[in-house]
Amino acid sequence: MVAKDQIMENHYEYSKDFRTALPQLLAVSVKNLLLLGYGMTLGFPTILIPAVQNPVEGEVLRLHSSEVSWISSINLIVVPLGCALSGVVTAPLGRRRAMQMVNVPFFIAWLTFYFSKNTSHLYMALVLTGLAGGLLEAPVLTYVAEITQPHLRGALTATSSMCIIIGVFTQFLFGLFLYWRHVALLNIIFTVLAVIALCFVPESPHWLVSRERYNDARKSLQWLRGWTTPHRVDAELRDIEALYNKKQEAEGKVETVYERLSHYTERSFLIPFFLVSYAFFVGHFSGMTTLQTYAVSIFQMLEAPIDKYYATLILGVLQIVGSGGCVLMVHYTGKRPLTIFSTAGASVCCLLVAGYDGYIQNNILPSAVNSTLGTVVTMNNPNSWIPTTLLMLLALITHTGIRLLPWILIGEVFSAQTRSGGAGLASAVGYIFGFLTNKLYIGMVDSLSIWGTYGLYGIISLTGCFVFYFILPETEGKKLNDIEKHFAGVKRLTNTVYRSLKRNDISKLQDLKGATNPSFEADTTYI
């Protein structure tokens, strides 16, 4: 039985067909070109570091170990600064224009890499990539949340993280065939393509409404909902206007700086901010972040049954597979089941790794422990496939849920007034947790040993599983204003995933409206 208020509040006159979904898919794909380029900046240091440590004949750059350590981290330090500024930049420029402008520092950075003659040139390029990576957070996350229908939003948002992972993976592949300077030059092509492609997609209707450009917002919605007619988008346009006019008259008034800041002290911002920040914390301290960073060393010291570089490559493939699985499943399962499954699975994997390493360390090879990397040297150990398999499973399971969850939530849980700023601030918190995870890893291993470290990761993941069960609402398929009302304490979301209405439900809807609307199609969708 379909509830009356559920039908009336979540239904617009859109057909759930390929024509309606296609423009949203195109717009998100164009946005994903930018994220693909950002992933390339994260993967580029992997091929740069060995090249400048042991340069080929004729290479002018040769870096020492202390200098190399900055190459692997300097961009991560700068990213939170860009995230904090991201919302400030996005609000006046608009989502699309901000995404175009952020390609400028990427373009300069790749040229700087190619022409670099000394260490300072590399550092400057890395700072630019980190700053640009932070600046893109708010526009890309809010854009996909504001242009997509709820039944598509989760899957299309999840493609963001998947494209970053693919971007990292491309650098591994390019590095096998090209010299690192040539890779930097090749990467410029993707930056230019992103700028050009963004010219052919519309601005976010939410941003246009916030600037009282209602005709442009209607045209944007017409394009995004399958190049449809104006009257088909009127209901959704009115809902978007309600998001920005609920506390003021239809014409609106210019808010003061104090009034804008006051939105960030309200329940509708604080609770979502805590939820997203906690999701970032669990995602990074589930063991996957450090595994990704120290993968080659970990597989080498565990004497994985396959070559350590092939093992790392397989790890990257499993991350992509897990992310793809999340994209395909989130619309059908919702975010809650995927999150609970991935945190529980990560906990099992980490605790089993901890148990295995603890058993080896205390019973089989108590003297064969590397205190720096915290891994057990399992010389000729026939059971070394066990931790290798568990770590592979960890990469797959975490990317089906918890690793992507905060990036999906970040674009839809904040109120209309705090969406850009909240996305930037929450992203900054996420990168800080990522930096802390890698920075604290060696110290944790020195004091807790490897089995103690992974045991702690397992406990954090298990705790996250229970916490998310009680605090994470199901936002899949829900309207943005309903999500905002939930966190404001006005209306509680159900854990039901809203999907398409069936034919008999449409008849009920028509009866409730009191008349048959000939514009209804046989299969319509919630929004």
TIDO-555700 format. One record per residue (C-alpha): residue in one letter; x, y, z. Coordinates in steps of 0.05 Angstrom, whole numbers, plus 5000, padded with zeros to 4 digits. Layout:
N
AXYZ
...
This chain:
527
M500050005000
V502850684981
A501751225033
K497851835011
D502852345036
Q508551935006
I505351994937
M503352714942
E510052974970
N514952574929
H511952554859
Y513252984799
E510752864728
Y517052544700
S517551894663
K522651404689
D525751254622
F532451314588
R530751994559
T529752284628
A536051974657
L540652104598
P541852854608
Q543252754682
L548152204664
L551552654613
A552153234661
V555052794716
S559852474666
V562453154646
K563453334719
N567052674728
L572352874677
L574553384729
L574952854783
L578752384736
G583952934729
Y584153024804
G585352274813
M591152344765
T594452854812
L593852354869
G596851794829
F602352194796
P607052204857
T607251444854
I610851454787
L614652104803
I618051874868
P622051284840
A623851694778
V627052254819
Q630251784869
N633951394815
P633751854754
V635451644684
E641451924648
G640452654630
E635152784683
V636753424722
L632553244783
R635252784837
L631752804905
H633952554973
S629552155020
S627552765062
E625353134999
V621552534973
S617452495037
W614553175021
I612652964951
S608152424980
S604652895030
I605153625012
N598953624968
L594853295023
I596753845072
V594254375024
V587654035005
P583954225070
L585554955057
G582454904988
C576454545018
A575355095068
L575355615012
S571355184965
G564455394989
V566356124989
V568556074917
T562755654893
A557156094921
P558456724879
L561156384816
G556155824809
R557455074806
R559255024733
R563655634728
A567355434792
M568754744762
Q571555074700
M575955564738
V579055024782
N582154714720
V586755314714
P591355114772
F591154394747
F593554624678
I599155054708
A601254474754
W602053974697
L606154474657
T610454604719
F611653854727
Y613753794655
F618654384655
S621054294727
K628554394738
N629154374813
T625654134876
S621854784888
H618454704820
L615754024841
Y613454294908
M609854884875
A606254404827
L604153954884
V601554554923
L597454764863
T594454064854
G592754024928
L589554714928
A585554574865
G583453894892
G580554234953
L577154784914
L573454294870
E570053934929
A564054394939
P562254514866
V562653794843
L559053504904
T553454014906
Y552654004830
V551053264825
A546353304886
E542553894857
I541653664785
T539752934795
Q533152594813
P533252244881
H532751544851
L539051684811
R542752124860
G546151584901
A548851194842
L551151814804
T554352114866
A558151464878
T561351524809
S565352114836
S569751684881
M570151144828
C572851644777
I578151894826
I580351174836
I580551074761
G584651714754
V589751434803
F589850774765
T591151124698
Q597651394726
F600050694742
L598550494671
F601551114638
G607751024681
L608950334651
F609650614581
L611651354587
Y616851764623
W613952174680
R614852844645
H611052584585
V605552324631
A604753024659
L604053304589
L598952774571
N594852934632
I593653644607
I589153354553
F584053134605
T584153824638
V582654174572
L577153674556
A573853804623
V573654554611
I570654474541
A565553944561
L562954374619
C560754904568
F555454424542
V551854264608
P547154724646
E548355084712
S545154794775
P537755014779
H538655084854
W544155604846
L540155964792
V534156014839
S538656264895
R540456834848
E533156944830
R534456744757
Y527956344753
N527456314677
D534556044672
A532955544727
R526855304688
K530955214625
S536254834664
L530954364692
Q527954264624
W534754044598
L536253604658
R529553254658
G529853004587
W529353644546
T522053684568
T516754234566
P516354814617
H509954594651
R513053914668
V518354234712
D513954754747
A512554324808
E519954164820
L521754894808
R516855114861
D519854614911
I526854884896
E524355594908
A521455374974
L528255144997
Y531055844990
N524856255010
K522255885071
K524756415120
Q523357035078
E518457325027
A518357074955
E522557664932
G527457524987
K532257985023
V539758035024
E542557665084
T547957985126
V554457625141
Y551957475211
E545457165184
R549356725136
L554056485191
S548156345237
H545855785191
Y552155405211
T550055405284
E543355085271
R541454355281
S540354275206
F547854375196
L551054105260
I547953415258
P549553275184
F556553555195
F557753065252
L554852495211
V559252625150
S565452755193
Y564352105231
A563551735165
F570252015142
F573451795208
V570951085202
G572551055128
H579851265139
F580950865203
S577950225174
G584950025152
M584150185078
T587650865076
T594150605106
L593749975063
Q593250395000
T599150825022
Y603850265045
A601249715000
V607749534965
S611649505031
I606149115066
F605548585011
Q613148535008
M614148435083
L608247945086
E611647575028
A605147554988
P604646944943
I604747404882
D609447974862
K608348584907
Y607149044847
Y602048574817
A598748524885
T598249284889
L595349304818
I590148784838
L588649204900
G587149794854
V582649374809
L578749124869
Q577749844892
I574750004825
V570449374826
G567949544896
S566350264876
G562750014814
G558649534857
C556650104902
V554450514841
L550149934815
M547149724882
V545850364920
H539450514882
Y536549834900
T539249714969
G539850424996
K545750705033
R544350415102
P545049675083
L551349795043
T554450205099
I552749695153
F555249125109
S561849465091
T563549675162
A561848985189
G565948665134
A571849135145
S571648965219
V571948215205
C577748295156
C581748745202
L580648305264
L582547685225
V588948015200
A590448235271
G589147525296
Y593547215242
D599347695253
G598647635328
Y598946875323
I605046895276
Q608547415319
N607447055386
N607646335365
I611446225299
L616246785283
P616847215346
S623447515323
A621447675252
V618048335261
N619748975224
S618649535274
T618750085222
L613349825176
G610149395230
T609348785185
V611148065199
V616547755157
T613447075141
M619546745109
N617246145067
N610746145105
P605645735065
N599946105099
S602046795074
W596146785025
I591446875085
P593047595103
T593947765029
T586947515014
L584047875074
L587248535053
M584448444983
L577548325012
L578448945055
A579549364993
L573449074958
I568649105017
T570349805042
H569350094972
T562349814968
G560150265024
I563950645078
R569550915033
L564351234987
L558851395038
P561352075062
W562352314990
I555252104973
L552252415036
I556153065032
G552153334973
E545253185000
V544953235076
F546453975085
S541054505082
A540354955021
Q543655535058
T549755135080
R550554635023
S556654954990
G560155155055
G558354505090
A561054085032
G567654465034
L568454425110
A566553685114
S571353525057
A576953885095
V575453455156
G575752835112
Y582653015085
I585153175155
F583052485178
G586452185117
F592852555133
L592552355207
T591351625189
N597851585148
K601752025196
L599951625258
Y600650935226
I608150825239
G607551085310
M601550635323
V605350035297
D611350195340
S607050215403
L601549715386
S604949265335
I601649095269
W596548625300
G594649145352
T593949675298
Y589349255255
G585649035317
L584249775332
Y581949875260
G577349285268
I574349565333
I573250245301
S569749925242
L565449485287
T563550095329
G561850475266
C557249905244
F553049985307
V553250745308
F550950795235
Y545350315250
F542350815299
I544251495269
L544451405193
P537851555159
E536251265091
T536851845042
E536551444978
G530851684935
K528852244983
K527752974964
L532953464988
N527853875026
D525353245062
I532553075082
E533453785107
K527053735148
H529553085179
F536053385205
A532354005227
G527853565270
V521553755232
K520153105195
R523252415205
L525552025144
T523451295137
N528550765119
T524650595056
V528150704989
Y523551094944
R523450814874
S518850854814
L511250844823
K507750254793
R501750314747
N496550184802
D499950704847
I499251214791
S491751084790
K491551204865
L495451854855
Q490552084802
D484751924847
L487852324903
K488852914857
G481452864838
A482652844763
T486652484711
N492652854685
P494052654613
S501352834619
F502752244665
E506651674634
A505850944649
D511950934693
T513751544736
T518651654791
Y519451984858
I523652604866
